[in-house]
Amino acid sequence: MTDLVERYLASVERRLPKATAQDITAELREALLAKVDAREAALGRALNADEMAEVIKTFGAPAVVAARYEGRMHLIGPVLYPWFWPAQRTAVGVTAAIFLVLAAIRALASDRPVQAMLQSADNVIGWGLAAFAIVTLVFVLVERMGDPVKLAEGWWDPKSLPREHIRKPRSLFESGISLFFDIVFMLFWTSLLPFPNELPLRDGASVAVTLSPAWAAVYWPVLALALMAAAGHLHDMVRPAWNRLRSALSMAGYAGGLAVVWVLLQSRPLVDVQPQPGTSAEDLERALLLVDGVLLVSLGIAALVWAIALAVEAYRQVKATRMSEPGATAAA
């Protein structure tokens, strides 16, 4: 059952300042094992998984324990504070995302999309502040009128702690925003959500920019990769900790993205430009070179990022294998 203890300690350590994390974890390990030894001595046998989980649960959820050691709670008490800012980020982020989508739709339907978008900014800020105030009020009411200890401790089970502590778990806000942009991209890619494609060059001259036929060869692969990314971010919302399945999904996505970039680089130009009234042939050629060059550089940067991310996930897989070997601890 020491595996469960190490998983618990690793979850606490991940939330502690690096300067004091090892000392605090060692102190907590000593106290926890002492309580386990006392319980085993009373029973005359080793604890099973459920009994070990009960002992660990008396110490508190990892976020609560770490927050007690940090001692930086002010507005909200130490029990609820670890969830206060994540709840705020999620509430404000989701509210802002909803109103940004509404603003974008309103802008696309307007003759002056930029002005319409700016006019909607007040709504985004106002509703974001309202969401912040509502979440704060809820936490204050729970702190003053409820039993925050029972509320915080009742939901978690030590046996559900992640086995691998390869990276910090992704926040609900981060995963939700990523999923939102996945959906927006898929709506754009399937032409369900049109975006303005007119590029102004100078007064009275502009071009309409569209993707070239080179993208037709990767239409379905790109859509599949977008669906895969959305599935991964949805998985992160349910199980934010790192695990091998999620890592393998990410590696497949990065490798697929690199393959798509390689296919696209075989066929150029990557965009087509159509002149609007008042645009000369020189303007048209300059616009084609500019947009195609920007897109080419963007793909190169994306390929570099994906290659690095693929190597990082491969390293994490190796690290997880080493951690699972006999004698290795879960806190890496």
C-alpha positions in Angstrom: 0.0 0.0 0.0 3.0 2.3 0.0 2.2 3.1 -3.6 -0.9 4.9 -2.5 1.1 6.9 0.1 3.6 7.9 -2.5 0.9 9.0 -4.9 -0.7 11.1 -2.2 2.7 12.7 -1.2 3.5 13.4 -4.9 0.1 15.1 -5.4 0.8 17.4 -2.4 4.4 18.1 -3.5 3.3 19.2 -6.9 1.4 22.0 -5.3 4.1 23.2 -2.9 6.8 25.9 -3.5 10.0 24.2 -4.8 12.1 25.7 -2.1 10.3 23.9 0.7 8.6 21.0 -1.1 11.0 18.3 -0.2 11.2 19.2 3.5 7.4 19.5 3.8 6.9 16.2 2.0 9.4 14.4 4.2 7.7 15.7 7.3 4.3 14.7 5.9 5.6 11.2 5.0 6.9 10.7 8.5 3.6 11.7 10.1 1.6 9.6 7.6 3.6 6.5 8.0 3.5 6.8 11.8 -0.2 6.9 11.7 -0.3 3.9 9.3 2.1 2.0 11.7 -0.2 2.8 14.6 -3.3 1.6 12.8 -1.6 -1.6 11.7 -0.3 -2.3 15.2 -3.9 -1.9 16.5 -5.3 -4.3 13.9 -2.3 -6.7 14.1 -2.0 -6.9 10.3 -1.2 -4.8 7.2 -3.8 -2.3 6.0 -5.8 -3.1 2.9 -6.5 -0.5 0.2 -9.7 0.9 1.7 -8.2 1.2 5.2 -5.1 2.9 3.8 -7.3 5.3 1.9 -9.2 6.1 5.1 -6.0 6.9 6.9 -4.8 9.2 4.1 -8.1 10.9 3.9 -7.8 12.1 7.5 -4.8 14.2 6.4 -6.9 16.1 3.9 -7.1 16.5 0.1 -3.7 17.3 -1.5 -4.8 20.8 -2.5 -5.9 21.6 1.0 -2.8 20.2 2.7 -0.5 22.2 0.4 -2.5 25.4 0.9 -2.2 25.0 4.7 1.6 24.9 4.4 1.7 27.9 2.0 -0.2 30.1 4.4 -1.3 32.7 1.8 -5.1 32.6 2.2 -6.8 36.0 2.8 -10.3 36.5 1.3 -11.3 32.8 1.4 -10.4 30.3 4.2 -7.6 27.8 3.8 -10.0 24.9 3.0 -11.7 26.5 0.1 -9.0 28.8 -1.2 -7.2 26.1 -3.4 -10.4 25.9 -5.5 -11.2 29.6 -5.5 -9.0 30.8 -8.3 -9.5 27.7 -10.5 -13.2 28.3 -10.2 -12.8 32.0 -11.0 -10.6 31.3 -14.1 -13.2 28.8 -15.3 -16.2 31.0 -14.7 -14.7 34.1 -16.2 -13.1 32.2 -19.1 -16.3 30.4 -20.1 -18.3 33.6 -19.8 -15.8 35.6 -21.9 -15.7 32.8 -24.5 -19.5 32.7 -24.9 -19.7 36.5 -25.4 -16.7 36.5 -27.7 -18.5 34.0 -29.9 -21.6 36.1 -29.9 -19.5 39.2 -30.7 -17.8 37.4 -33.5 -21.1 36.3 -35.0 -22.4 39.8 -34.7 -19.3 41.2 -36.3 -19.4 38.8 -39.2 -23.0 39.9 -40.0 -22.0 43.6 -39.9 -20.7 45.8 -42.6 -18.0 47.0 -40.2 -16.8 43.9 -38.4 -14.0 45.6 -36.4 -16.2 48.4 -35.1 -18.9 45.8 -34.2 -16.3 43.7 -32.3 -15.1 46.7 -30.4 -18.6 47.7 -29.4 -19.1 44.3 -28.0 -16.0 44.5 -25.8 -18.0 46.2 -23.0 -20.4 43.3 -22.8 -17.5 40.8 -22.5 -15.8 42.8 -19.7 -19.1 43.5 -17.9 -20.2 39.9 -17.8 -16.8 38.7 -16.9 -16.8 40.9 -13.9 -20.3 39.7 -13.0 -19.1 36.1 -13.2 -16.2 37.0 -10.9 -18.5 38.6 -8.4 -20.9 35.7 -8.4 -18.2 33.1 -7.8 -16.7 35.2 -5.0 -20.1 35.5 -3.4 -20.7 31.8 -3.5 -17.4 31.0 -1.9 -17.9 33.6 0.8 -21.4 32.2 1.6 -20.1 28.6 1.8 -17.2 29.8 4.1 -19.6 31.7 6.4 -22.7 29.5 6.4 -21.6 26.0 5.3 -19.1 23.4 6.5 -16.2 23.9 4.1 -14.2 21.0 5.6 -16.9 18.5 4.9 -17.5 20.0 1.5 -13.8 19.9 0.5 -13.1 16.4 2.0 -16.2 14.7 0.9 -15.7 14.6 -2.8 -12.2 13.1 -3.1 -11.0 9.5 -2.8 -7.3 8.8 -2.2 -7.6 5.7 -4.4 -8.3 8.0 -7.4 -5.0 9.8 -7.1 -3.0 9.6 -10.4 -0.2 7.0 -10.6 2.1 9.1 -12.8 3.2 12.6 -11.7 5.0 13.5 -14.9 3.6 17.0 -15.2 1.3 19.4 -13.4 -2.4 18.5 -14.0 -4.1 20.8 -16.6 -6.6 23.2 -15.2 -10.2 23.1 -16.2 -9.9 26.6 -17.5 -6.9 25.7 -19.8 -8.6 22.6 -21.1 -12.0 24.4 -21.6 -10.4 27.3 -23.6 -8.4 24.9 -25.7 -11.6 22.9 -26.5 -13.4 26.1 -27.4 -10.7 27.0 -30.0 -10.8 23.4 -31.3 -14.5 23.8 -32.0 -14.1 27.3 -33.6 -11.4 25.9 -35.9 -13.5 22.9 -36.9 -16.4 25.2 -37.7 -14.1 27.3 -39.8 -12.5 24.3 -41.5 -15.9 22.8 -42.4 -17.1 26.3 -43.6 -19.9 26.4 -41.0 -18.5 29.6 -39.6 -17.2 31.9 -42.2 -14.4 34.4 -41.4 -13.7 37.7 -43.2 -11.0 37.0 -45.8 -10.4 40.4 -47.3 -6.9 41.8 -46.9 -6.5 45.5 -47.3 -3.3 46.6 -49.1 -3.7 50.3 -49.4 -6.5 52.9 -49.8 -8.8 51.5 -52.5 -6.9 48.2 -53.0 -7.5 44.9 -51.3 -7.5 41.1 -52.1 -9.7 38.2 -51.0 -7.5 35.4 -49.6 -8.5 31.7 -49.8 -6.7 28.5 -49.3 -5.1 27.0 -52.4 -6.1 23.6 -53.8 -3.0 22.2 -52.0 -5.1 22.0 -48.9 -7.6 19.7 -50.5 -5.3 16.7 -50.1 -5.1 17.2 -46.3 -8.7 18.2 -45.7 -9.8 15.0 -44.0 -6.5 14.4 -42.1 -6.7 18.0 -40.7 -10.3 17.5 -39.6 -9.4 14.1 -38.0 -6.5 15.8 -36.1 -8.8 18.6 -34.9 -11.3 16.0 -33.7 -8.4 14.2 -31.9 -7.3 17.4 -30.3 -10.8 18.1 -29.1 -11.1 14.6 -27.7 -7.8 15.1 -25.9 -8.9 18.4 -24.3 -12.2 16.9 -23.3 -10.3 14.1 -21.7 -8.2 16.7 -19.8 -11.4 18.2 -18.4 -12.4 14.9 -16.9 -8.9 13.5 -16.0 -6.5 16.4 -15.9 -3.5 14.4 -14.7 -0.9 13.0 -17.2 -1.4 9.4 -18.2 0.0 7.1 -21.0 -3.2 7.1 -23.1 -3.5 10.9 -23.2 0.2 11.1 -24.0 -0.1 8.6 -26.8 -3.0 10.6 -28.2 -0.9 13.8 -28.1 2.0 12.0 -29.8 -0.3 10.8 -32.6 -1.6 14.3 -33.0 1.9 15.9 -33.2 3.1 13.2 -35.7 0.0 13.7 -37.8 0.6 17.5 -37.8 4.1 17.0 -39.0 2.9 14.8 -41.8 0.4 17.4 -42.8 3.0 20.1 -42.9 5.3 17.9 -45.0 2.5 17.3 -47.6 1.7 21.0 -47.8 5.3 22.0 -48.3 5.4 19.9 -51.4 2.8 22.1 -53.1 3.0 25.9 -53.2 1.5 28.4 -53.2 -0.5 27.7 -50.1 -3.1 30.4 -50.7 -4.9 32.0 -53.6 -5.6 35.7 -53.8 -8.4 37.4 -55.8 -8.2 41.1 -56.6 -11.0 43.4 -55.5 -11.9 46.5 -57.6 -9.0 49.0 -57.7 -6.2 46.4 -57.2 -3.4 46.3 -59.7 -1.4 43.3 -60.8 1.6 44.4 -58.8 -0.6 44.6 -55.7 -1.9 41.1 -56.4 1.6 39.6 -56.7 2.8 41.4 -53.6 -0.1 40.1 -51.6 0.4 36.6 -52.8 4.0 36.6 -51.8 3.3 38.2 -48.4 0.4 35.9 -47.4 2.1 32.7 -48.7 5.3 33.6 -46.9 3.6 34.3 -43.6 1.7 31.0 -43.8 4.9 29.2 -44.7 6.7 30.6 -41.7 3.7 29.8 -39.5 3.8 26.2 -40.6 7.5 26.0 -40.0 7.1 27.3 -36.4 4.2 24.9 -35.9 6.3 22.0 -37.1 9.1 23.0 -34.8 6.8 23.2 -31.8 5.1 19.9 -32.6 8.5 18.2 -33.0 9.7 19.4 -29.6 6.3 18.5 -28.0 6.6 15.0 -29.6 10.1 14.6 -28.1 8.8 15.8 -24.7 6.0 13.3 -24.7 8.3 10.5 -25.7 10.6 11.4 -22.8 7.6 11.4 -20.4 6.7 7.9 -21.6 10.2 6.7 -20.8 10.1 8.5 -17.5 6.8 6.9 -16.6 8.3 3.5 -17.4 11.3 4.1 -15.2 9.0 5.3 -12.3 6.9 2.1 -12.5 10.0 -0.1 -12.0 10.4 -1.8 -8.6 12.1 0.5 -6.1 11.2 3.7 -8.0 9.0 6.3 -6.2 6.0 7.9 -7.7 7.1 11.4 -6.9 9.4 12.4 -9.8 
